[in-house]
């Protein structure tokens, strides 16, 4: 099973996979190599979620600014 490219994931997909990665790491059952792969994937997923959130904040700020300018 291949994992999708992080950049192609929606916020919800990235968040869901990140939650799964955290659960798997917390069990402590993975080998060191697998844990490192999970950690790296988790970091990439967290960054993707942050990109989505930053983009949403920017859009909200622009919408608020446009509303203020209309007044």
C-alpha positions in Angstrom: 0.0 0.0 0.0 1.5 3.3 -1.1 1.1 6.5 0.9 -0.2 9.5 -0.9 2.0 12.5 -1.4 1.5 14.9 1.5 1.1 17.9 -0.7 -2.0 16.3 -2.4 -3.8 15.8 0.9 -6.7 17.9 2.1 -6.6 19.2 5.7 -8.9 16.6 6.9 -7.0 13.8 5.2 -3.7 15.0 6.6 -5.1 15.5 10.1 -6.6 12.0 10.1 -3.4 10.3 9.0 -1.4 12.4 11.5 -3.7 11.1 14.3 -3.0 7.6 13.1 0.7 8.1 13.0 0.6 9.5 16.6 -1.4 6.5 17.8 1.1 4.1 16.2 4.1 5.8 17.7 2.4 5.9 21.1 2.0 2.2 21.2 5.8 1.8 21.1 5.4 -1.4 19.1 7.3 -0.2 16.0 10.9 -0.9 15.3 13.3 2.0 15.4 13.5 2.2 11.6 9.7 2.2 11.4 9.4 4.7 14.2 11.7 7.1 12.3 9.7 6.7 9.1 6.5 7.4 11.1 8.0 10.4 12.8 9.2 11.9 9.4 5.7 11.3 7.9 4.1 12.9 10.9 6.3 16.0 10.6 5.4 16.3 7.0 1.7 15.8 7.8 1.8 18.4 10.6 3.4 20.9 8.2 0.7 20.2 5.7 -2.0 20.9 8.3 -0.2 24.1 9.2 -0.2 25.2 5.5 -3.9 24.7 5.3 -4.5 26.6 8.6 -2.3 29.4 7.5 -4.1 29.6 4.2 -7.4 29.7 5.9 -6.3 32.5 8.2 -5.0 34.5 5.3 -8.3 34.1 3.4 -10.3 35.2 6.5 -8.1 38.2 7.0 -8.6 39.2 3.4 -12.3 38.8 3.7 -12.4 40.8 6.9 -10.3 43.6 5.3 -12.6 43.7 2.2 -15.7 43.9 4.5 -14.1 46.8 6.5 -13.2 48.6 3.2 -16.8 48.4 2.1 -18.1 50.2 5.2 
